[in-house]
Amino acid sequence: MMTSLTIDHPGWLTGTSGEPVRLVTHEGVPWLAEWQPAAGLVLRPVGAEGTATPSAPRTAPQELPNTREAAPVVRQFATLGIVQRLTNPSLWDAITTAILRQVVRAEQARKLYRRWCADHGRTIDTAVGPLALAPSPETVLGLPDEAFAEAGTAFHRTALRAAATAYTKHQAAWAQLAPEDLVKALDEVPRIGPWTASAIAADYTGDFSIYPHGDLAVRTWARRAAPEFPFPGTDRTFAARWRRFADDDRTQLHALTLFALTWGSHARTDQHEHAAPPDNRTGTRADHGS
């Protein structure tokens, strides 16, 4: 069965071979994630030995809801085959990513994140060229106001600083929390809020049953996948209908949301004629980052 890579995180870039690449940190060690048509997702430590490989679980289409109401979107999502997503191994990166998504549109958030990393993060030479990580909490707390303005993150300055302060105090405890408890803890940080907290926790734990299901991305791709279906208009009513699609089953809700985000990244890049077709020999597929 074909495997589709989820590239919802703005850290995914297009490598020298034309396939998605991403740099992450896991237990203090940089790892290069690279999609290879013949092998799928390959993870390698950079410049040091990693003690454990970052998690990149697979979700099968059989885990999607089987309710009659969900059938129109499930039929479309199931064409992805097995979906694989690299769980963000860095809670701080997940926090940074979600904060930079506040208010701005997804495309602008991708540009903001990449510029923020390039301007103030740690750049590491990899097999596919230099790649940058998100600036550390210590770096964020040491930056003057002008640095945020120059990077285009002036609006996010107070949220990033508040998050950096809270993270340095609570990172060890937060890393041990269950997904729902992590959402509650993050929600207590000024300028984060429930939507951002849920997005952070989903990215870091890999559990998309806790994702903010009324998110514009989910609503957009659900409507694109099933244009004839009468989806509710507001984010709150949409989220309620989305949960009903899965009959409030966490496994099915996770799969439904993850497949929606994956399908959306494929539809977005297909629209711009940048998607790689399925490899007939290996049954793997990935999208080119934009």
Contacts in CASP RR format, 6 or more apart in sequence:
PFRMAT RR
TARGET T0000
AUTHOR 0000-0000-0000
METHOD contacts of the structure
MODEL  1
MMTSLTIDHPGWLTGTSGEPVRLVTHEGVPWLAEWQPAAGLVLRPVGAEG
TATPSAPRTAPQELPNTREAAPVVRQFATLGIVQRLTNPSLWDAITTAIL
RQVVRAEQARKLYRRWCADHGRTIDTAVGPLALAPSPETVLGLPDEAFAE
AGTAFHRTALRAAATAYTKHQAAWAQLAPEDLVKALDEVPRIGPWTASAI
AADYTGDFSIYPHGDLAVRTWARRAAPEFPFPGTDRTFAARWRRFADDDR
TQLHALTLFALTWGSHARTDQHEHAAPPDNRTGTRADHGS
1 60 0 8 1.000
1 81 0 8 1.000
1 82 0 8 1.000
1 283 0 8 1.000
2 80 0 8 1.000
2 81 0 8 1.000
2 82 0 8 1.000
2 278 0 8 1.000
2 283 0 8 1.000
2 284 0 8 1.000
2 285 0 8 1.000
3 40 0 8 1.000
3 58 0 8 1.000
3 81 0 8 1.000
3 82 0 8 1.000
3 83 0 8 1.000
3 84 0 8 1.000
3 283 0 8 1.000
3 284 0 8 1.000
3 285 0 8 1.000
4 80 0 8 1.000
4 81 0 8 1.000
4 82 0 8 1.000
4 83 0 8 1.000
4 84 0 8 1.000
4 262 0 8 1.000
4 266 0 8 1.000
4 285 0 8 1.000
4 286 0 8 1.000
5 20 0 8 1.000
5 35 0 8 1.000
5 40 0 8 1.000
5 41 0 8 1.000
5 83 0 8 1.000
5 84 0 8 1.000
5 85 0 8 1.000
5 262 0 8 1.000
5 285 0 8 1.000
5 286 0 8 1.000
5 287 0 8 1.000
6 83 0 8 1.000
6 84 0 8 1.000
6 85 0 8 1.000
6 86 0 8 1.000
6 258 0 8 1.000
6 261 0 8 1.000
6 262 0 8 1.000
6 265 0 8 1.000
7 20 0 8 1.000
7 265 0 8 1.000
7 286 0 8 1.000
7 287 0 8 1.000
7 289 0 8 1.000
8 85 0 8 1.000
8 217 0 8 1.000
8 261 0 8 1.000
8 262 0 8 1.000
8 265 0 8 1.000
9 22 0 8 1.000
9 86 0 8 1.000
9 88 0 8 1.000
9 97 0 8 1.000
9 203 0 8 1.000
10 97 0 8 1.000
10 100 0 8 1.000
10 109 0 8 1.000
10 110 0 8 1.000
10 113 0 8 1.000
10 114 0 8 1.000
11 22 0 8 1.000
11 23 0 8 1.000
11 110 0 8 1.000
11 113 0 8 1.000
11 114 0 8 1.000
11 117 0 8 1.000
12 20 0 8 1.000
12 21 0 8 1.000
12 22 0 8 1.000
12 289 0 8 1.000
13 20 0 8 1.000
13 21 0 8 1.000
13 22 0 8 1.000
13 114 0 8 1.000
13 131 0 8 1.000
13 289 0 8 1.000
14 20 0 8 1.000
14 21 0 8 1.000
14 288 0 8 1.000
14 289 0 8 1.000
14 290 0 8 1.000
15 21 0 8 1.000
15 34 0 8 1.000
15 128 0 8 1.000
16 128 0 8 1.000
16 129 0 8 1.000
17 36 0 8 1.000
17 128 0 8 1.000
18 276 0 8 1.000
18 288 0 8 1.000
19 34 0 8 1.000
19 35 0 8 1.000
19 36 0 8 1.000
19 37 0 8 1.000
19 276 0 8 1.000
19 286 0 8 1.000
19 288 0 8 1.000
20 34 0 8 1.000
20 35 0 8 1.000
20 286 0 8 1.000
20 287 0 8 1.000
20 288 0 8 1.000
20 289 0 8 1.000
21 32 0 8 1.000
21 33 0 8 1.000
21 34 0 8 1.000
21 35 0 8 1.000
21 126 0 8 1.000
21 128 0 8 1.000
21 131 0 8 1.000
22 32 0 8 1.000
22 33 0 8 1.000
22 86 0 8 1.000
22 131 0 8 1.000
23 30 0 8 1.000
23 31 0 8 1.000
23 32 0 8 1.000
23 33 0 8 1.000
23 46 0 8 1.000
23 124 0 8 1.000
23 126 0 8 1.000
23 131 0 8 1.000
23 132 0 8 1.000
23 133 0 8 1.000
24 30 0 8 1.000
24 31 0 8 1.000
24 33 0 8 1.000
24 54 0 8 1.000
24 86 0 8 1.000
24 88 0 8 1.000
24 89 0 8 1.000
24 90 0 8 1.000
24 93 0 8 1.000
24 133 0 8 1.000
25 31 0 8 1.000
25 89 0 8 1.000
25 90 0 8 1.000
25 93 0 8 1.000
25 133 0 8 1.000
26 50 0 8 1.000
26 52 0 8 1.000
26 53 0 8 1.000
26 54 0 8 1.000
26 89 0 8 1.000
26 90 0 8 1.000
27 50 0 8 1.000
27 51 0 8 1.000
27 52 0 8 1.000
27 89 0 8 1.000
29 45 0 8 1.000
29 46 0 8 1.000
29 48 0 8 1.000
29 49 0 8 1.000
29 50 0 8 1.000
29 51 0 8 1.000
30 45 0 8 1.000
30 46 0 8 1.000
30 47 0 8 1.000
30 48 0 8 1.000
30 124 0 8 1.000
30 126 0 8 1.000
30 133 0 8 1.000
31 43 0 8 1.000
31 44 0 8 1.000
31 45 0 8 1.000
31 46 0 8 1.000
31 50 0 8 1.000
31 53 0 8 1.000
31 54 0 8 1.000
31 89 0 8 1.000
32 43 0 8 1.000
32 44 0 8 1.000
32 45 0 8 1.000
32 46 0 8 1.000
32 126 0 8 1.000
32 127 0 8 1.000
32 128 0 8 1.000
32 131 0 8 1.000
33 41 0 8 1.000
33 42 0 8 1.000
33 43 0 8 1.000
33 54 0 8 1.000
33 56 0 8 1.000
33 86 0 8 1.000
34 41 0 8 1.000
34 42 0 8 1.000
34 43 0 8 1.000
34 44 0 8 1.000
34 127 0 8 1.000
34 128 0 8 1.000
35 41 0 8 1.000
35 42 0 8 1.000
35 284 0 8 1.000
35 286 0 8 1.000
36 42 0 8 1.000
37 276 0 8 1.000
37 279 0 8 1.000
37 282 0 8 1.000
37 284 0 8 1.000
37 286 0 8 1.000
38 279 0 8 1.000
38 281 0 8 1.000
38 282 0 8 1.000
38 284 0 8 1.000
39 282 0 8 1.000
40 282 0 8 1.000
40 284 0 8 1.000
40 286 0 8 1.000
41 56 0 8 1.000
41 84 0 8 1.000
41 86 0 8 1.000
43 53 0 8 1.000
43 54 0 8 1.000
43 56 0 8 1.000
43 86 0 8 1.000
44 127 0 8 1.000
46 124 0 8 1.000
46 126 0 8 1.000
46 127 0 8 1.000
54 86 0 8 1.000
54 87 0 8 1.000
54 89 0 8 1.000
55 86 0 8 1.000
55 87 0 8 1.000
55 89 0 8 1.000
55 206 0 8 1.000
56 84 0 8 1.000
56 85 0 8 1.000
56 86 0 8 1.000
56 87 0 8 1.000
57 84 0 8 1.000
57 85 0 8 1.000
57 87 0 8 1.000
57 206 0 8 1.000
58 82 0 8 1.000
58 83 0 8 1.000
58 84 0 8 1.000
59 82 0 8 1.000
59 83 0 8 1.000
59 84 0 8 1.000
59 85 0 8 1.000
59 254 0 8 1.000
59 255 0 8 1.000
59 258 0 8 1.000
59 259 0 8 1.000
60 81 0 8 1.000
60 82 0 8 1.000
61 77 0 8 1.000
61 78 0 8 1.000
61 80 0 8 1.000
61 81 0 8 1.000
61 82 0 8 1.000
61 83 0 8 1.000
61 255 0 8 1.000
61 259 0 8 1.000
63 251 0 8 1.000
63 252 0 8 1.000
63 254 0 8 1.000
63 255 0 8 1.000
64 70 0 8 1.000
64 74 0 8 1.000
64 77 0 8 1.000
64 78 0 8 1.000
64 252 0 8 1.000
64 255 0 8 1.000
64 256 0 8 1.000
64 259 0 8 1.000
65 74 0 8 1.000
65 245 0 8 1.000
65 246 0 8 1.000
65 247 0 8 1.000
65 249 0 8 1.000
65 252 0 8 1.000
65 253 0 8 1.000
65 255 0 8 1.000
65 256 0 8 1.000
66 74 0 8 1.000
66 252 0 8 1.000
67 244 0 8 1.000
67 245 0 8 1.000
67 246 0 8 1.000
67 247 0 8 1.000
69 244 0 8 1.000
69 245 0 8 1.000
70 245 0 8 1.000
70 246 0 8 1.000
70 256 0 8 1.000
72 225 0 8 1.000
72 226 0 8 1.000
72 228 0 8 1.000
72 229 0 8 1.000
73 222 0 8 1.000
73 225 0 8 1.000
73 226 0 8 1.000
73 229 0 8 1.000
73 245 0 8 1.000
73 256 0 8 1.000
73 260 0 8 1.000
74 256 0 8 1.000
76 225 0 8 1.000
76 226 0 8 1.000
76 263 0 8 1.000
77 225 0 8 1.000
77 256 0 8 1.000
77 259 0 8 1.000
77 260 0 8 1.000
77 262 0 8 1.000
77 263 0 8 1.000
78 259 0 8 1.000
80 259 0 8 1.000
80 262 0 8 1.000
80 263 0 8 1.000
80 266 0 8 1.000
80 285 0 8 1.000
83 255 0 8 1.000
83 258 0 8 1.000
83 259 0 8 1.000
83 262 0 8 1.000
85 206 0 8 1.000
85 258 0 8 1.000
85 262 0 8 1.000
87 203 0 8 1.000
87 204 0 8 1.000
87 205 0 8 1.000
87 206 0 8 1.000
88 94 0 8 1.000
88 97 0 8 1.000
88 203 0 8 1.000
88 204 0 8 1.000
88 206 0 8 1.000
90 134 0 8 1.000
90 204 0 8 1.000
91 167 0 8 1.000
91 171 0 8 1.000
91 174 0 8 1.000
91 175 0 8 1.000
91 200 0 8 1.000
91 204 0 8 1.000
92 134 0 8 1.000
92 136 0 8 1.000
92 137 0 8 1.000
92 167 0 8 1.000
92 171 0 8 1.000
93 133 0 8 1.000
93 134 0 8 1.000
94 200 0 8 1.000
94 201 0 8 1.000
94 203 0 8 1.000
94 204 0 8 1.000
95 163 0 8 1.000
95 167 0 8 1.000
95 186 0 8 1.000
95 192 0 8 1.000
95 200 0 8 1.000
96 113 0 8 1.000
96 116 0 8 1.000
96 134 0 8 1.000
96 135 0 8 1.000
96 160 0 8 1.000
96 163 0 8 1.000
97 113 0 8 1.000
97 134 0 8 1.000
97 199 0 8 1.000
97 200 0 8 1.000
97 203 0 8 1.000
98 192 0 8 1.000
98 196 0 8 1.000
98 197 0 8 1.000
98 199 0 8 1.000
98 200 0 8 1.000
98 203 0 8 1.000
99 156 0 8 1.000
99 159 0 8 1.000
99 160 0 8 1.000
99 163 0 8 1.000
99 191 0 8 1.000
99 192 0 8 1.000
99 196 0 8 1.000
100 109 0 8 1.000
100 112 0 8 1.000
100 113 0 8 1.000
100 116 0 8 1.000
100 153 0 8 1.000
100 156 0 8 1.000
101 109 0 8 1.000
101 196 0 8 1.000
101 199 0 8 1.000
102 155 0 8 1.000
102 156 0 8 1.000
102 159 0 8 1.000
102 196 0 8 1.000
103 155 0 8 1.000
104 112 0 8 1.000
106 216 0 8 1.000
106 217 0 8 1.000
107 290 0 8 1.000
110 290 0 8 1.000
112 151 0 8 1.000
112 152 0 8 1.000
112 153 0 8 1.000
112 156 0 8 1.000
113 134 0 8 1.000
114 132 0 8 1.000
115 151 0 8 1.000
115 152 0 8 1.000
116 134 0 8 1.000
116 135 0 8 1.000
116 151 0 8 1.000
116 152 0 8 1.000
116 153 0 8 1.000
117 132 0 8 1.000
117 133 0 8 1.000
117 134 0 8 1.000
117 135 0 8 1.000
118 132 0 8 1.000
119 147 0 8 1.000
119 150 0 8 1.000
119 151 0 8 1.000
120 135 0 8 1.000
120 139 0 8 1.000
120 140 0 8 1.000
120 143 0 8 1.000
120 147 0 8 1.000
120 151 0 8 1.000
121 132 0 8 1.000
121 133 0 8 1.000
121 134 0 8 1.000
121 135 0 8 1.000
121 136 0 8 1.000
121 139 0 8 1.000
122 132 0 8 1.000
122 133 0 8 1.000
122 135 0 8 1.000
122 136 0 8 1.000
123 130 0 8 1.000
123 131 0 8 1.000
123 132 0 8 1.000
123 133 0 8 1.000
124 130 0 8 1.000
124 131 0 8 1.000
124 132 0 8 1.000
124 133 0 8 1.000
135 143 0 8 1.000
137 163 0 8 1.000
137 164 0 8 1.000
137 165 0 8 1.000
137 167 0 8 1.000
137 168 0 8 1.000
138 164 0 8 1.000
138 168 0 8 1.000
140 160 0 8 1.000
140 161 0 8 1.000
140 164 0 8 1.000
141 161 0 8 1.000
141 164 0 8 1.000
141 165 0 8 1.000
141 168 0 8 1.000
145 154 0 8 1.000
145 157 0 8 1.000
148 154 0 8 1.000
148 156 0 8 1.000
148 157 0 8 1.000
148 160 0 8 1.000
153 160 0 8 1.000
158 190 0 8 1.000
158 191 0 8 1.000
159 190 0 8 1.000
159 191 0 8 1.000
159 192 0 8 1.000
162 189 0 8 1.000
162 190 0 8 1.000
162 191 0 8 1.000
162 192 0 8 1.000
163 189 0 8 1.000
163 191 0 8 1.000
163 192 0 8 1.000
166 189 0 8 1.000
167 174 0 8 1.000
170 185 0 8 1.000
173 185 0 8 1.000
174 182 0 8 1.000
174 185 0 8 1.000
174 186 0 8 1.000
177 185 0 8 1.000
179 201 0 8 1.000
179 202 0 8 1.000
179 205 0 8 1.000
179 207 0 8 1.000
179 209 0 8 1.000
179 210 0 8 1.000
180 201 0 8 1.000
180 210 0 8 1.000
182 197 0 8 1.000
182 200 0 8 1.000
182 201 0 8 1.000
182 204 0 8 1.000
182 205 0 8 1.000
183 194 0 8 1.000
183 197 0 8 1.000
183 198 0 8 1.000
183 200 0 8 1.000
183 201 0 8 1.000
183 210 0 8 1.000
184 197 0 8 1.000
186 192 0 8 1.000
186 193 0 8 1.000
186 196 0 8 1.000
186 197 0 8 1.000
186 200 0 8 1.000
186 201 0 8 1.000
187 193 0 8 1.000
187 194 0 8 1.000
187 197 0 8 1.000
189 197 0 8 1.000
192 200 0 8 1.000
194 212 0 8 1.000
195 212 0 8 1.000
195 215 0 8 1.000
198 210 0 8 1.000
198 211 0 8 1.000
198 212 0 8 1.000
199 211 0 8 1.000
199 212 0 8 1.000
199 215 0 8 1.000
201 207 0 8 1.000
201 210 0 8 1.000
202 208 0 8 1.000
202 210 0 8 1.000
202 211 0 8 1.000
207 250 0 8 1.000
207 254 0 8 1.000
208 253 0 8 1.000
208 254 0 8 1.000
208 255 0 8 1.000
208 257 0 8 1.000
208 258 0 8 1.000
208 261 0 8 1.000
209 250 0 8 1.000
209 251 0 8 1.000
209 253 0 8 1.000
209 254 0 8 1.000
209 257 0 8 1.000
211 218 0 8 1.000
211 257 0 8 1.000
212 239 0 8 1.000
213 238 0 8 1.000
213 239 0 8 1.000
213 242 0 8 1.000
213 243 0 8 1.000
213 253 0 8 1.000
213 257 0 8 1.000
214 235 0 8 1.000
214 236 0 8 1.000
214 238 0 8 1.000
214 239 0 8 1.000
214 242 0 8 1.000
215 235 0 8 1.000
216 235 0 8 1.000
217 260 0 8 1.000
217 261 0 8 1.000
217 264 0 8 1.000
218 238 0 8 1.000
218 242 0 8 1.000
218 257 0 8 1.000
218 260 0 8 1.000
218 261 0 8 1.000
219 231 0 8 1.000
219 233 0 8 1.000
219 235 0 8 1.000
219 238 0 8 1.000
220 264 0 8 1.000
221 260 0 8 1.000
221 261 0 8 1.000
221 263 0 8 1.000
221 264 0 8 1.000
221 267 0 8 1.000
222 229 0 8 1.000
222 231 0 8 1.000
222 238 0 8 1.000
222 242 0 8 1.000
222 260 0 8 1.000
223 229 0 8 1.000
223 231 0 8 1.000
224 264 0 8 1.000
224 267 0 8 1.000
225 260 0 8 1.000
225 263 0 8 1.000
225 267 0 8 1.000
231 238 0 8 1.000
231 241 0 8 1.000
232 238 0 8 1.000
232 240 0 8 1.000
232 241 0 8 1.000
242 253 0 8 1.000
242 256 0 8 1.000
242 257 0 8 1.000
243 253 0 8 1.000
245 256 0 8 1.000
246 252 0 8 1.000
246 253 0 8 1.000
246 255 0 8 1.000
246 256 0 8 1.000
265 287 0 8 1.000
266 275 0 8 1.000
266 285 0 8 1.000
266 287 0 8 1.000
268 287 0 8 1.000
268 290 0 8 1.000
269 275 0 8 1.000
269 287 0 8 1.000
269 288 0 8 1.000
269 289 0 8 1.000
269 290 0 8 1.000
270 287 0 8 1.000
272 290 0 8 1.000
274 287 0 8 1.000
274 288 0 8 1.000
274 289 0 8 1.000
274 290 0 8 1.000
275 287 0 8 1.000
275 288 0 8 1.000
276 285 0 8 1.000
276 286 0 8 1.000
276 287 0 8 1.000
276 288 0 8 1.000
277 285 0 8 1.000
278 284 0 8 1.000
278 285 0 8 1.000
279 285 0 8 1.000
END
